[in-house]
Amino acid sequence: MTKNVAPRIAFRFSLSCFSLSLLAGLLSIGCSKQNHLQSVIWTSSSNQNQPALLKSSQFTSKEISLMGREETIERAPQKIGAAEIDGTFLQKITDNKGQLIFVKSLYDVNDLSKLLPEIQKLDTLKFATLEKLKKTNQTLQSAAHVFAPKVLVLTNEGTPQVVYQLDFIDSSKAGIFRMLVSPSTGVFSIQRSSSAFEEGKANIFPVGPKSSQLAEVILANLTGDGTLTKENLKLTSQISEKAHSPNLVFDYDPQDVRFDQVQSFFYVDRALNFFQTRLGISLPFSLEIQTHFGAPEKLNAMFYYHGQIRLGTGDGVSYNNVMKDPSIVIHETCHGLIDALARLPLGTGEGGSLNEGFADFFTTVYLNNPNLGEVAYLKGPYKRTVQNDLKVSDKNGGLYHDSLILSGTFWEIRQKLGDQKTLNLAVKTLPRLGPNGNFDSLSTSVQYALVTGFMETDKIAVTDILKKRGWN
């Protein structure tokens, strides 16, 4: 697999290293431009001036604004005109008094204003270009869905290039892929990326069919239109049989396809409640669950992308009863939490493995069970477990294999610190990792997260575990 390679520059903001000047709202750097992407990490405890880039007009387009119990997180991509600069971001953390306490950024230091005419042209033509591509490109022709195109500036090779970014669900409906298209040479990259309210009732398996009997549960704050919909969560299905009840009592036989819709909705709703009550976080966007994805085909579809969770039935060979497996449904919901906190990449590279590892960790703490896939996975008692002793030296580039190093580390920390402290640590670590977080930056991010709210004995215990597991 191809890994995302982020520049390995992690230093505290220092005027002795470089100087920033704001000219016409653009950043210029007094250092060597051999590496045009610069990284800044600033903390309030460093006794250094706040980074000048906080005032740059290139970071005014907020991607996320998330208020937790103790901290507020804001993140913005770097933009030039209508185009985002690939891989860049500015993430800020403020405390509950509104004081800035942490800044992390990866940004392009070059003056890209000369690209504005080309960016504006491509932005104007993006939908027309997409329609032309659909007529000639077999991948897009067969795609199950193509999302709205975006204009992107790539600077990986040192020479800026303005391209189109096209995200799509592939023909097999197995995940989200990203296509990059040059307006001059065509496609050059494809890679996986993946109020009045009423109360309802349902009969489901509260913690899955292996660990609980059928029981009546409350579905709080439904909109009251007979569907599985509330303010922050909506369920849709790709089959004709929809879960619908005018009196909001959703009582189906477990073999009824509508049962799986109700079961999935319940799992996601409870996970969102867990985020709020145990982590102090309400997602700043709504979630949509698409069940029976790809029907009538039986697909091993279980993935998250930009606020949408897609679940298939399982192919009957490797997986079955996917929507009845709490660990799978809650794991995908946790990707929404990680998306809000850090925007780590999905499906690729070390950042993708960290994303999967944190999703596994939150899921297993919520379920109080280190194993994932016990209900749906057919080729063993479970698909993977966070109860492991894997070290960083065991890394082999496999997305889910390497994720176990992170989840195993935090599961061990949980055994020392307990659930709540370790959940708090994970929630504080993620925004300090940010969108370019990787294995090299994990330990430092954890240390930043330990600065407030933890006792000295906690810090020693965590540091010892990180060291034992081989985190730098």
DRENSE-761503 format. One record per residue (C-alpha): x, y, z; residue in three letters; residue number from 1. Coordinates in Angstrom, 3 decimals, padded with zeros to 6 digits, always signed. Layout:
% DRENSE-761503
{{X; Y; Z}; ALA; NUM};
...
//
This chain:
% DRENSE-761503
{{+000.000; +000.000; +000.000}; MET; 1};
{{+001.068; +003.587; -000.581}; THR; 2};
{{+001.697; +005.584; +002.553}; LYS; 3};
{{+001.054; +009.280; +003.062}; ASN; 4};
{{+004.447; +010.760; +003.833}; VAL; 5};
{{+004.238; +013.871; +005.972}; ALA; 6};
{{+007.274; +016.080; +006.521}; PRO; 7};
{{+008.904; +014.998; +009.760}; ARG; 8};
{{+009.323; +018.468; +011.179}; ILE; 9};
{{+008.020; +018.949; +014.692}; ALA; 10};
{{+009.396; +021.925; +016.529}; PHE; 11};
{{+008.067; +024.602; +018.827}; ARG; 12};
{{+007.504; +027.987; +017.278}; PHE; 13};
{{+010.691; +029.996; +017.613}; SER; 14};
{{+011.544; +033.419; +016.230}; LEU; 15};
{{+015.186; +032.332; +016.186}; SER; 16};
{{+014.332; +029.643; +013.625}; CYS; 17};
{{+012.343; +031.796; +011.247}; PHE; 18};
{{+010.387; +034.987; +011.009}; SER; 19};
{{+006.893; +035.429; +009.680}; LEU; 20};
{{+005.617; +038.482; +007.893}; SER; 21};
{{+002.106; +039.089; +006.665}; LEU; 22};
{{+002.108; +040.740; +003.257}; LEU; 23};
{{-001.255; +041.048; +001.552}; ALA; 24};
{{-002.542; +038.281; +003.830}; GLY; 25};
{{+000.104; +035.804; +002.601}; LEU; 26};
{{+002.746; +034.020; +004.652}; LEU; 27};
{{+006.411; +034.373; +003.861}; SER; 28};
{{+009.184; +032.572; +005.712}; ILE; 29};
{{+012.744; +033.697; +006.320}; GLY; 30};
{{+014.072; +030.132; +006.233}; CYS; 31};
{{+015.174; +027.836; +003.463}; SER; 32};
{{+012.307; +026.832; +001.189}; LYS; 33};
{{+013.792; +023.478; +000.349}; GLN; 34};
{{+010.839; +022.028; +002.237}; ASN; 35};
{{+007.925; +024.297; +001.382}; HIS; 36};
{{+005.677; +022.764; +004.048}; LEU; 37};
{{+006.440; +024.049; +007.526}; GLN; 38};
{{+005.205; +022.660; +010.815}; SER; 39};
{{+004.478; +024.675; +013.936}; VAL; 40};
{{+003.626; +023.426; +017.400}; ILE; 41};
{{+002.994; +026.085; +020.052}; TRP; 42};
{{+001.863; +025.711; +023.653}; THR; 43};
{{+000.910; +028.383; +026.160}; SER; 44};
{{+003.500; +026.960; +028.569}; SER; 45};
{{+006.350; +027.675; +026.125}; SER; 46};
{{+006.529; +031.400; +027.060}; ASN; 47};
{{+006.849; +032.242; +023.371}; GLN; 48};
{{+004.767; +034.560; +021.226}; ASN; 49};
{{+001.726; +033.114; +019.520}; GLN; 50};
{{+002.363; +032.136; +015.881}; PRO; 51};
{{+001.722; +035.010; +013.496}; ALA; 52};
{{-000.050; +032.666; +011.087}; LEU; 53};
{{-003.063; +032.794; +013.438}; LEU; 54};
{{-003.899; +036.108; +011.779}; LYS; 55};
{{-003.502; +034.894; +008.204}; SER; 56};
{{-006.532; +035.222; +005.949}; SER; 57};
{{-005.631; +031.856; +004.432}; GLN; 58};
{{-006.980; +030.014; +007.498}; PHE; 59};
{{-010.363; +031.719; +007.916}; THR; 60};
{{-012.454; +028.905; +006.383}; SER; 61};
{{-013.337; +026.788; +009.419}; LYS; 62};
{{-013.526; +023.075; +008.811}; GLU; 63};
{{-014.564; +022.202; +012.343}; ILE; 64};
{{-015.454; +023.887; +015.614}; SER; 65};
{{-015.923; +021.450; +018.472}; LEU; 66};
{{-016.583; +022.232; +022.128}; MET; 67};
{{-015.738; +019.557; +024.668}; GLY; 68};
{{-016.031; +019.500; +028.439}; ARG; 69};
{{-012.616; +021.114; +029.021}; GLU; 70};
{{-011.411; +022.310; +025.623}; GLU; 71};
{{-012.650; +023.841; +022.383}; THR; 72};
{{-011.046; +022.723; +019.115}; ILE; 73};
{{-011.058; +024.698; +015.891}; GLU; 74};
{{-009.520; +023.543; +012.623}; ARG; 75};
{{-009.170; +025.197; +009.238}; ALA; 76};
{{-007.447; +024.186; +006.000}; PRO; 77};
{{-005.087; +026.588; +004.263}; GLN; 78};
{{-006.820; +027.993; +001.193}; LYS; 79};
{{-005.870; +030.102; -001.765}; ILE; 80};
{{-009.039; +031.367; -003.385}; GLY; 81};
{{-011.518; +028.485; -003.719}; ALA; 82};
{{-008.827; +025.809; -003.454}; ALA; 83};
{{-007.533; +023.994; -000.407}; GLU; 84};
{{-003.796; +023.337; -000.273}; ILE; 85};
{{-003.431; +019.593; +000.111}; ASP; 86};
{{-002.347; +018.357; +003.533}; GLY; 87};
{{-002.365; +021.747; +005.230}; THR; 88};
{{-004.245; +022.774; +008.359}; PHE; 89};
{{-004.288; +025.059; +011.379}; LEU; 90};
{{-005.687; +023.534; +014.571}; GLN; 91};
{{-006.255; +025.575; +017.726}; LYS; 92};
{{-007.225; +024.460; +021.229}; ILE; 93};
{{-008.602; +026.857; +023.835}; THR; 94};
{{-009.457; +026.092; +027.458}; ASP; 95};
{{-012.835; +026.615; +029.094}; ASN; 96};
{{-011.856; +030.214; +029.885}; LYS; 97};
{{-011.279; +030.968; +026.210}; GLY; 98};
{{-007.502; +031.092; +026.525}; GLN; 99};
{{-005.449; +029.689; +023.649}; LEU; 100};
{{-003.358; +026.788; +024.973}; ILE; 101};
{{-002.212; +024.796; +021.923}; PHE; 102};
{{-001.609; +025.369; +018.225}; VAL; 103};
{{-000.536; +022.871; +015.588}; LYS; 104};
{{-000.188; +023.691; +011.907}; SER; 105};
{{+001.234; +022.377; +008.675}; LEU; 106};
{{+001.230; +025.056; +005.994}; TYR; 107};
{{+002.747; +026.033; +002.682}; ASP; 108};
{{+005.154; +028.952; +002.955}; VAL; 109};
{{+005.146; +029.856; -000.743}; ASN; 110};
{{+003.290; +032.742; -002.315}; ASP; 111};
{{+000.688; +030.934; -004.406}; LEU; 112};
{{-001.279; +034.009; -005.475}; SER; 113};
{{-000.150; +033.486; -009.088}; LYS; 114};
{{-002.388; +030.395; -009.140}; LEU; 115};
{{-005.576; +032.360; -008.428}; LEU; 116};
{{-006.688; +032.794; -012.093}; PRO; 117};
{{-006.276; +029.072; -012.751}; GLU; 118};
{{-008.041; +028.164; -009.501}; ILE; 119};
{{-010.977; +030.411; -010.333}; GLN; 120};
{{-011.251; +028.936; -013.824}; LYS; 121};
{{-011.193; +025.348; -012.587}; LEU; 122};
{{-013.704; +026.117; -009.851}; ASP; 123};
{{-016.106; +027.598; -012.404}; THR; 124};
{{-015.795; +024.571; -014.688}; LEU; 125};
{{-015.681; +021.802; -012.063}; LYS; 126};
{{-019.179; +020.384; -012.605}; PHE; 127};
{{-018.921; +020.559; -016.394}; ALA; 128};
{{-015.554; +018.826; -016.209}; THR; 129};
{{-017.011; +016.096; -014.012}; LEU; 130};
{{-019.759; +015.391; -016.539}; GLU; 131};
{{-017.192; +015.123; -019.340}; LYS; 132};
{{-015.082; +012.730; -017.270}; LEU; 133};
{{-018.086; +010.548; -016.555}; LYS; 134};
{{-018.502; +009.996; -020.299}; LYS; 135};
{{-014.940; +008.802; -020.845}; THR; 136};
{{-013.677; +007.353; -017.565}; ASN; 137};
{{-014.835; +003.801; -016.849}; GLN; 138};
{{-014.116; +004.066; -013.126}; THR; 139};
{{-016.440; +007.037; -012.754}; LEU; 140};
{{-018.988; +005.487; -015.100}; GLN; 141};
{{-019.252; +002.406; -012.904}; SER; 142};
{{-018.990; +004.260; -009.565}; ALA; 143};
{{-021.950; +003.817; -007.249}; ALA; 144};
{{-021.812; +007.510; -006.370}; HIS; 145};
{{-019.577; +010.495; -007.145}; VAL; 146};
{{-019.405; +013.388; -004.693}; PHE; 147};
{{-019.161; +017.048; -005.670}; ALA; 148};
{{-015.741; +017.913; -007.159}; PRO; 149};
{{-013.258; +020.157; -005.375}; LYS; 150};
{{-010.292; +022.195; -006.545}; VAL; 151};
{{-007.052; +021.262; -004.811}; LEU; 152};
{{-003.505; +022.608; -004.889}; VAL; 153};
{{-000.854; +019.907; -004.734}; LEU; 154};
{{+002.639; +020.911; -003.681}; THR; 155};
{{+004.174; +017.478; -002.963}; ASN; 156};
{{+006.800; +017.708; -005.687}; GLU; 157};
{{+007.759; +021.276; -004.908}; GLY; 158};
{{+006.023; +022.720; -007.989}; THR; 159};
{{+002.417; +023.724; -007.215}; PRO; 160};
{{-000.213; +021.983; -009.328}; GLN; 161};
{{-003.918; +022.822; -009.437}; VAL; 162};
{{-006.054; +019.696; -009.826}; VAL; 163};
{{-009.535; +018.350; -009.311}; TYR; 164};
{{-010.305; +016.082; -006.366}; GLN; 165};
{{-013.114; +013.592; -007.014}; LEU; 166};
{{-014.282; +011.359; -004.190}; ASP; 167};
{{-016.466; +008.412; -005.141}; PHE; 168};
{{-017.926; +005.128; -003.938}; ILE; 169};
{{-016.485; +002.380; -006.101}; ASP; 170};
{{-018.611; +000.010; -008.191}; SER; 171};
{{-018.349; -002.780; -005.621}; SER; 172};
{{-019.604; -000.372; -002.942}; LYS; 173};
{{-016.763; -001.417; -000.669}; ALA; 174};
{{-015.459; +002.043; +000.238}; GLY; 175};
{{-014.622; +005.623; -000.648}; ILE; 176};
{{-011.853; +006.358; -003.140}; PHE; 177};
{{-010.194; +009.600; -004.175}; ARG; 178};
{{-009.331; +010.428; -007.767}; MET; 179};
{{-007.007; +013.306; -008.640}; LEU; 180};
{{-007.391; +014.758; -012.106}; VAL; 181};
{{-005.072; +017.163; -013.888}; SER; 182};
{{-006.925; +019.488; -016.286}; PRO; 183};
{{-004.102; +018.988; -018.806}; SER; 184};
{{-003.102; +015.312; -018.470}; THR; 185};
{{-006.176; +013.685; -016.938}; GLY; 186};
{{-006.414; +011.146; -014.113}; VAL; 187};
{{-003.101; +010.517; -012.363}; PHE; 188};
{{-004.013; +009.100; -008.955}; SER; 189};
{{-006.688; +006.889; -007.404}; ILE; 190};
{{-006.458; +005.701; -003.801}; GLN; 191};
{{-008.752; +004.701; -000.941}; ARG; 192};
{{-009.543; +007.543; +001.344}; SER; 193};
{{-013.133; +005.501; +003.338}; SER; 194};
{{-037.573; +020.020; +016.416}; SER; 195};
{{-040.117; +019.146; +018.556}; ALA; 196};
{{-039.151; +015.738; +019.702}; PHE; 197};
{{-040.922; +012.546; +020.685}; GLU; 198};
{{-039.934; +009.316; +022.374}; GLU; 199};
{{-039.959; +006.000; +020.564}; GLY; 200};
{{-039.551; +002.396; +021.622}; LYS; 201};
{{-037.906; -000.625; +020.048}; ALA; 202};
{{-037.171; -004.258; +020.778}; ASN; 203};
{{-033.523; -004.992; +020.013}; ILE; 204};
{{-030.391; -006.617; +021.443}; PHE; 205};
{{-029.018; -003.814; +023.674}; PRO; 206};
{{-025.406; -005.034; +023.527}; VAL; 207};
{{-025.657; -007.437; +020.610}; GLY; 208};
{{-027.198; -010.891; +020.127}; PRO; 209};
{{-024.236; -012.693; +021.737}; LYS; 210};
{{-024.253; -010.683; +024.943}; SER; 211};
{{-027.908; -009.784; +025.544}; SER; 212};
{{-031.478; -010.943; +025.103}; GLN; 213};
{{-034.170; -009.044; +023.250}; LEU; 214};
{{-035.300; -006.103; +025.341}; ALA; 215};
{{-037.407; -002.994; +025.020}; GLU; 216};
{{-035.350; +000.198; +024.802}; VAL; 217};
{{-036.196; +003.873; +024.529}; ILE; 218};
{{-035.356; +005.833; +021.375}; LEU; 219};
{{-035.307; +009.377; +022.714}; ALA; 220};
{{-035.861; +012.647; +020.843}; ASN; 221};
{{-037.174; +011.248; +017.565}; LEU; 222};
{{-038.648; +013.851; +015.246}; THR; 223};
{{-042.004; +012.081; +015.335}; GLY; 224};
{{-042.545; +011.544; +011.608}; ASP; 225};
{{-042.548; +007.758; +011.919}; GLY; 226};
{{-038.944; +007.338; +010.746}; THR; 227};
{{-035.695; +006.719; +012.607}; LEU; 228};
{{-034.707; +010.368; +012.621}; THR; 229};
{{-033.621; +012.818; +015.294}; LYS; 230};
{{-031.846; +016.163; +015.255}; GLU; 231};
{{-028.322; +014.782; +014.928}; ASN; 232};
{{-028.967; +011.339; +013.421}; LEU; 233};
{{-030.890; +009.931; +010.483}; LYS; 234};
{{-031.265; +006.417; +009.107}; LEU; 235};
{{-031.842; +005.588; +005.460}; THR; 236};
{{-031.848; +002.215; +003.754}; SER; 237};
{{-031.214; +000.931; +000.252}; GLN; 238};
{{-033.998; -001.636; +000.444}; ILE; 239};
{{-037.695; -001.012; -000.110}; SER; 240};
{{-038.705; -002.294; +003.328}; GLU; 241};
{{-038.203; +000.734; +005.570}; LYS; 242};
{{-038.516; +000.811; +009.334}; ALA; 243};
{{-041.512; +003.071; +009.850}; HIS; 244};
{{-043.988; +003.408; +012.698}; SER; 245};
{{-046.574; +006.203; +013.113}; PRO; 246};
{{-046.703; +005.543; +016.863}; ASN; 247};
{{-042.876; +005.264; +017.037}; LEU; 248};
{{-042.922; +001.691; +018.323}; VAL; 249};
{{-040.384; -000.249; +016.243}; PHE; 250};
{{-041.017; -003.897; +017.056}; ASP; 251};
{{-039.755; -006.343; +014.426}; TYR; 252};
{{-038.684; -009.965; +014.419}; ASP; 253};
{{-034.848; -010.279; +014.396}; PRO; 254};
{{-035.115; -011.971; +010.989}; GLN; 255};
{{-037.010; -009.011; +009.549}; ASP; 256};
{{-034.712; -006.758; +007.498}; VAL; 257};
{{-036.201; -003.746; +009.278}; ARG; 258};
{{-034.892; -005.083; +012.596}; PHE; 259};
{{-031.322; -004.420; +011.439}; ASP; 260};
{{-032.208; -000.814; +010.667}; GLN; 261};
{{-033.525; -000.261; +014.182}; VAL; 262};
{{-030.591; -002.132; +015.719}; GLN; 263};
{{-028.028; -000.014; +013.852}; SER; 264};
{{-029.817; +003.220; +014.763}; PHE; 265};
{{-029.810; +002.229; +018.441}; PHE; 266};
{{-026.079; +001.442; +018.462}; TYR; 267};
{{-025.130; +004.753; +016.836}; VAL; 268};
{{-027.493; +006.716; +019.068}; ASP; 269};
{{-026.002; +005.138; +022.192}; ARG; 270};
{{-022.474; +005.822; +020.960}; ALA; 271};
{{-023.337; +009.498; +020.435}; LEU; 272};
{{-024.737; +009.574; +023.970}; ASN; 273};
{{-021.476; +008.012; +025.207}; PHE; 274};
{{-019.494; +010.754; +023.468}; PHE; 275};
{{-021.613; +013.363; +025.232}; GLN; 276};
{{-021.850; +011.906; +028.729}; THR; 277};
{{-018.403; +010.333; +029.091}; ARG; 278};
{{-016.291; +012.543; +026.814}; LEU; 279};
{{-018.215; +015.808; +027.011}; GLY; 280};
{{-018.425; +016.004; +023.197}; ILE; 281};
{{-021.379; +016.533; +020.892}; SER; 282};
{{-020.439; +016.094; +017.252}; LEU; 283};
{{-020.614; +019.396; +015.341}; PRO; 284};
{{-022.371; +017.666; +012.441}; PHE; 285};
{{-025.208; +015.189; +011.960}; SER; 286};
{{-024.669; +011.534; +011.120}; LEU; 287};
{{-026.512; +009.530; +008.502}; GLU; 288};
{{-026.623; +005.719; +008.630}; ILE; 289};
{{-027.190; +003.980; +005.317}; GLN; 290};
{{-028.155; +000.356; +005.987}; THR; 291};
{{-028.305; -002.566; +003.548}; HIS; 292};
{{-025.782; -000.689; +001.453}; PHE; 293};
{{-025.458; -002.155; -002.040}; GLY; 294};
{{-028.656; -004.227; -001.771}; ALA; 295};
{{-029.641; -006.608; -003.201}; PRO; 296};
{{-025.952; -007.557; -003.217}; GLU; 297};
{{-024.617; -008.931; +000.052}; LYS; 298};
{{-021.579; -006.786; +000.724}; LEU; 299};
{{-018.958; -006.535; +003.455}; ASN; 300};
{{-019.569; -002.791; +003.493}; ALA; 301};
{{-018.797; -001.033; +006.783}; MET; 302};
{{-017.200; +002.364; +006.399}; PHE; 303};
{{-017.445; +006.011; +007.404}; TYR; 304};
{{-016.989; +009.085; +005.230}; TYR; 305};
{{-017.797; +012.719; +006.050}; HIS; 306};
{{-020.706; +012.140; +008.410}; GLY; 307};
{{-022.103; +009.051; +006.670}; GLN; 308};
{{-021.932; +005.454; +007.917}; ILE; 309};
{{-022.586; +002.765; +005.330}; ARG; 310};
{{-023.388; -000.783; +006.402}; LEU; 311};
{{-023.953; -003.858; +004.245}; GLY; 312};
{{-025.319; -007.209; +005.305}; THR; 313};
{{-022.068; -009.178; +004.995}; GLY; 314};
{{-021.304; -011.614; +002.183}; ASP; 315};
{{-022.067; -014.723; +004.244}; GLY; 316};
{{-018.486; -015.939; +003.790}; VAL; 317};
{{-016.346; -013.597; +005.881}; SER; 318};
{{-019.079; -011.567; +007.569}; TYR; 319};
{{-022.764; -011.886; +008.344}; ASN; 320};
{{-025.217; -009.873; +010.454}; ASN; 321};
{{-022.981; -006.791; +010.201}; VAL; 322};
{{-025.746; -004.476; +011.425}; MET; 323};
{{-026.296; -006.604; +014.536}; LYS; 324};
{{-022.631; -006.369; +015.565}; ASP; 325};
{{-022.258; -003.526; +018.089}; PRO; 326};
{{-018.478; -003.382; +017.734}; SER; 327};
{{-018.676; -002.772; +013.971}; ILE; 328};
{{-021.437; -000.150; +014.083}; VAL; 329};
{{-019.939; +001.704; +017.056}; ILE; 330};
{{-016.434; +001.533; +015.520}; HIS; 331};
{{-017.718; +003.345; +012.420}; GLU; 332};
{{-019.458; +005.913; +014.626}; THR; 333};
{{-016.173; +006.520; +016.446}; CYS; 334};
{{-014.607; +007.522; +013.136}; HIS; 335};
{{-016.995; +010.491; +013.245}; GLY; 336};
{{-015.611; +011.459; +016.659}; LEU; 337};
{{-012.023; +011.173; +015.384}; ILE; 338};
{{-012.970; +013.114; +012.258}; ASP; 339};
{{-014.152; +015.980; +014.462}; ALA; 340};
{{-011.210; +015.886; +016.873}; LEU; 341};
{{-008.290; +015.405; +014.490}; ALA; 342};
{{-009.313; +014.684; +010.870}; ARG; 343};
{{-006.757; +011.884; +010.706}; LEU; 344};
{{-006.765; +010.237; +007.259}; PRO; 345};
{{-008.963; +007.235; +006.559}; LEU; 346};
{{-007.741; +004.062; +004.960}; GLY; 347};
{{-004.108; +004.880; +004.299}; THR; 348};
{{-000.722; +005.339; +005.948}; GLY; 349};
{{+000.254; +005.669; +009.578}; GLU; 350};
{{-002.416; +008.310; +010.156}; GLY; 351};
{{-005.005; +005.820; +008.922}; GLY; 352};
{{-003.711; +003.177; +011.330}; SER; 353};
{{-003.901; +005.653; +014.226}; LEU; 354};
{{-007.467; +006.479; +013.158}; ASN; 355};
{{-008.451; +002.797; +013.180}; GLU; 356};
{{-006.645; +002.216; +016.468}; GLY; 357};
{{-008.430; +005.037; +018.267}; PHE; 358};
{{-011.792; +003.889; +016.833}; ALA; 359};
{{-011.118; +000.395; +018.182}; ASP; 360};
{{-010.065; +001.784; +021.552}; PHE; 361};
{{-013.170; +003.948; +022.072}; PHE; 362};
{{-015.384; +001.067; +020.929}; THR; 363};
{{-013.852; -001.513; +023.246}; THR; 364};
{{-013.979; +000.798; +026.261}; VAL; 365};
{{-017.636; +001.552; +025.550}; TYR; 366};
{{-018.459; -002.165; +025.239}; LEU; 367};
{{-016.026; -003.198; +028.006}; ASN; 368};
{{-014.803; -005.921; +025.654}; ASN; 369};
{{-011.358; -005.979; +023.984}; PRO; 370};
{{-012.568; -008.066; +021.013}; ASN; 371};
{{-014.102; -006.693; +017.823}; LEU; 372};
{{-016.303; -008.513; +015.320}; GLY; 373};
{{-017.523; -011.268; +017.641}; GLU; 374};
{{-021.037; -011.209; +016.165}; VAL; 375};
{{-020.362; -010.698; +012.462}; ALA; 376};
{{-016.958; -012.233; +011.717}; TYR; 377};
{{-017.320; -015.830; +010.474}; LEU; 378};
{{-013.710; -017.006; +010.221}; LYS; 379};
{{-012.820; -016.869; +013.898}; GLY; 380};
{{-014.164; -015.933; +017.325}; PRO; 381};
{{-013.434; -012.289; +016.543}; TYR; 382};
{{-011.703; -010.198; +013.890}; LYS; 383};
{{-009.116; -008.472; +016.105}; ARG; 384};
{{-008.445; -007.627; +019.744}; THR; 385};
{{-006.934; -004.610; +021.481}; VAL; 386};
{{-005.669; -006.865; +024.251}; GLN; 387};
{{-002.228; -007.406; +022.763}; ASN; 388};
{{+001.452; -006.701; +023.405}; ASP; 389};
{{+002.390; -005.369; +019.950}; LEU; 390};
{{+005.207; -002.809; +019.792}; LYS; 391};
{{+006.124; -000.147; +017.254}; VAL; 392};
{{+008.938; -002.419; +016.073}; SER; 393};
{{+006.234; -004.886; +014.917}; ASP; 394};
{{+004.861; -002.364; +012.409}; LYS; 395};
{{+004.545; -003.854; +008.907}; ASN; 396};
{{+002.541; -001.235; +006.994}; GLY; 397};
{{-000.758; -003.097; +007.267}; GLY; 398};
{{-003.539; -000.637; +008.074}; LEU; 399};
{{-005.309; -002.766; +010.695}; TYR; 400};
{{-002.236; -004.660; +011.874}; HIS; 401};
{{-000.490; -001.411; +012.752}; ASP; 402};
{{-003.663; +000.006; +014.303}; SER; 403};
{{-003.411; -002.704; +016.954}; LEU; 404};
{{-000.146; -001.174; +018.213}; ILE; 405};
{{-002.004; +002.028; +019.101}; LEU; 406};
{{-005.157; +000.384; +020.444}; SER; 407};
{{-003.101; -002.119; +022.461}; GLY; 408};
{{-001.077; +000.713; +023.966}; THR; 409};
{{-004.154; +002.655; +025.074}; PHE; 410};
{{-005.869; -000.516; +026.330}; TRP; 411};
{{-002.823; -001.110; +028.548}; GLU; 412};
{{-002.912; +002.516; +029.719}; ILE; 413};
{{-006.598; +001.960; +030.579}; ARG; 414};
{{-005.597; -000.926; +032.828}; GLN; 415};
{{-003.330; +001.460; +034.760}; LYS; 416};
{{-005.366; +004.679; +034.753}; LEU; 417};
{{-008.936; +003.383; +034.479}; GLY; 418};
{{-011.585; +004.128; +031.878}; ASP; 419};
{{-012.292; +007.808; +032.396}; GLN; 420};
{{-008.726; +009.076; +032.672}; LYS; 421};
{{-007.675; +007.096; +029.600}; THR; 422};
{{-010.689; +008.312; +027.612}; LEU; 423};
{{-009.770; +011.874; +028.575}; ASN; 424};
{{-006.180; +011.227; +027.510}; LEU; 425};
{{-007.286; +009.898; +024.115}; ALA; 426};
{{-009.619; +012.844; +023.543}; VAL; 427};
{{-006.827; +015.297; +024.379}; LYS; 428};
{{-004.215; +013.420; +022.340}; THR; 429};
{{-006.195; +013.402; +019.074}; LEU; 430};
{{-006.342; +017.162; +018.451}; PRO; 431};
{{-002.664; +017.410; +019.368}; ARG; 432};
{{-001.937; +014.826; +016.679}; LEU; 433};
{{-004.002; +016.705; +014.111}; GLY; 434};
{{-004.529; +015.738; +010.453}; PRO; 435};
{{-000.830; +014.939; +009.882}; ASN; 436};
{{-000.412; +012.787; +012.975}; GLY; 437};
{{+001.795; +009.723; +012.549}; ASN; 438};
{{+003.644; +007.177; +014.662}; PHE; 439};
{{+006.592; +009.527; +015.196}; ASP; 440};
{{+004.355; +012.251; +016.654}; SER; 441};
{{+002.196; +010.014; +018.857}; LEU; 442};
{{+004.383; +010.049; +021.958}; SER; 443};
{{+004.907; +013.818; +021.849}; THR; 444};
{{+001.167; +014.369; +021.380}; SER; 445};
{{+000.409; +012.200; +024.408}; VAL; 446};
{{+002.948; +014.143; +026.480}; GLN; 447};
{{+001.295; +017.424; +025.466}; TYR; 448};
{{-002.072; +015.945; +026.456}; ALA; 449};
{{-000.737; +014.931; +029.892}; LEU; 450};
{{+000.238; +018.501; +030.840}; VAL; 451};
{{-003.065; +019.315; +032.575}; THR; 452};
{{-005.592; +017.146; +034.382}; GLY; 453};
{{-003.289; +014.253; +035.275}; PHE; 454};
{{-001.308; +013.409; +038.398}; MET; 455};
{{+002.443; +012.848; +038.331}; GLU; 456};
{{+001.910; +009.132; +038.923}; THR; 457};
{{-000.353; +009.034; +035.857}; ASP; 458};
{{+002.311; +010.692; +033.732}; LYS; 459};
{{+004.969; +008.243; +034.887}; ILE; 460};
{{+002.734; +005.225; +034.215}; ALA; 461};
{{+001.824; +006.425; +030.713}; VAL; 462};
{{+005.408; +007.302; +029.846}; THR; 463};
{{+006.588; +003.874; +030.974}; ASP; 464};
{{+004.001; +002.131; +028.787}; ILE; 465};
{{+004.872; +004.268; +025.768}; LEU; 466};
{{+008.536; +003.485; +026.243}; LYS; 467};
{{+007.882; -000.249; +026.658}; LYS; 468};
{{+005.832; -000.289; +023.451}; ARG; 469};
{{+008.586; +001.516; +021.537}; GLY; 470};
{{+006.892; +004.852; +020.864}; TRP; 471};
{{+009.547; +007.546; +020.319}; ASN; 472};
//
